[in-house]
């Protein structure tokens, strides 16, 4: 019972935080500090936070060569990654693996989060980041449709980007990539 209360309190806190972040984004009051930070440290901290919520799912993390230092706001990056992981856990079945891997590409660090959920139809990919949009496969689950719109807004506020792709290496699933400038020097 205590675990259920704690999980529901965390879910409510995440919901309120998402609403506040969306309000800040829309009003231009979200202040992103841009400084070099250790991407691996933020990813690992976020992964640890999801240990209890993951159920029977496995969450893996693999840092690519020289892809561990990014420029952005580590607190806001954790907000973005938390929303992506929450969706991956919500839509992946028990026993699935959610994998995170960072790579270096064209002066950016890209963190790709791949799940084993049902994925989305190709024509819905662009709309996933729209405020209040929920894909056809998400109608049966609770949610507000704010998570990925906050992800995109936060990432853009830090000079980065977010995108979703259909998982090419599996029969189903989605890959959400978060990209930030790579720390140079």
N, C-alpha and C positions, 0 to 999 in steps of 0.2 A: 504494500500500500504506500509506503514511504517513497519507494522508487517511482511509482506512478505519479505521485504528487510532485516529486522533483522533476520528472520528465515533462509533465504538463506545465509546471511553472517555467521551465526553460523554453518550452514551445511558446508560451504566452510572451515571455520576455523577447524572444526572437521576432515574434509578430509585431510587438510594439516598436522594437528597434527598427524593423523594416519600414514601418509607417513613418517613424521620425526621419529615417534616412531619405525616404522618398520626398518628404516635405522639404528637407534641407536641399536636396537636389533641385527640386522644382523652384525653390526660392533663390537659388544661387548661394545659399549660406553654407554649403558643405565645403569646408576648407581643407584641401588636400595638401599636406606637406610633402614636398618632393626631396627625398634624400636617399642615399644608398642604404640598402638594408640586406640582411641575410635572408634570402628567399627560403632556404631550407629550414631555418629556424621557425619561420612563420607557418610553413606548410606542416612541419612536425607538430607544432603547438595546436594547430587546427585539427590535424588528424587525431591527436590525443583527445581533444574535446569530443570527438565523434565516436570514441571507442565504445561508450555505453549505449549510444543511440543506434549503432550499426546492426545490432541484432546478430543474426547468423551470417552477415556479410563480412567479407574481408576488405580492408582498405590498405592498398600498398602505395609506396612512394619511392621513386627512383630519380635521383638527381643526375642530370646529364653533365658531361664534361664542361667545366667553366660556365655553368648555367645556374650559379647559386647566388649571384649578387645582382640585384635589380635596383632601379631608381623609382621611388614612389613613396607612398605612405603605408608603412607596415600594418597599421591598425585598419585602414580602409581595405587593404588587400585581404586581410583576414576576414573582414565582413563579406567581401566578394566571394572568396573561396568558401566560406561557411555556407553561403546561399547555394553555391554550386554543389557542394557536398550534401547538403540537406536534400536537394532534388535527386541526386544520385542514389542516396539511401532510400528515399521515399519510393522511387520508381524501380529499383532493382529488386529482384526476388531474393528470398532467403537463400543463402549458399552462394550468392553471386560475388564476384570480385569487382571492386571499384579501384581502378588504377590511376595513379597520378605520376606524371613524368615531366621533367623540365628539359628543355632543349634551348640551344642558342640558335637564333635565326635572324639574319639581317639587322644586327645591332639591337636585338630584343631578346629577352628571356621569355619563353613561352611555356606556361604550365598547362598541360593537357590533362583533363579529368575525364576518363572513359568509364562508362557504366555498362551494365548488362541488362538494362531495362528494355521496354518495348520499342524505344526510339520514337521518332515522329516522322510523319510523311514529309518528303522533300519540300513540298510547297508550304509547309508550316515553319521551316527553319528560320526564315527572316522575321517572322512574327513572334517568335519565342521571347524576344527581348522587349516586346511592346507591353506597356503597362496594362495590367489586368487580363492579358491574354493567357488563356489556358488551352493547351492543345486538346484535340478530340479525345486522346487517350487519358487525359488528366481529369476528366469530368467526374469520375467516380471517387477521387481522392480529395481530401480537404486541402485548401490552399486559397491564396488570394490573387495569384498571378502577378505579384510584385517582385518576387525574388530575383528573377533574371533581368528585369528592367533596372533594378537597383545595381546589379552586377555591372551592367553596361555603363550606367551613369557614373558609378564609382571609378571604374577602370578609365573611362574617358577623362574624368576629373584629374586623374594622375598622369595623363599623357599616354595612356595605354589603350587597349581594346579588348573586346570579348567577342567570341563567335562560337556558333554551334555547327556541328557537322554530323552526318550520319556515320556511325561507326563502320569503317570499311573492312576491318579485320575480324568481324564476328557476324553472326546471323541477325543480331539485333543490338540496339544500344545507341548511345549518343556520346559524342565527345564535345565537351565545352572547353575552349582554350582561352586562357587569360594571358595577355601579353603586356609586358612593361619594358621600358628602355633598359638595356644592359648597362651595368656600371662599367665605365671605361677607365682603364688605367690601373 
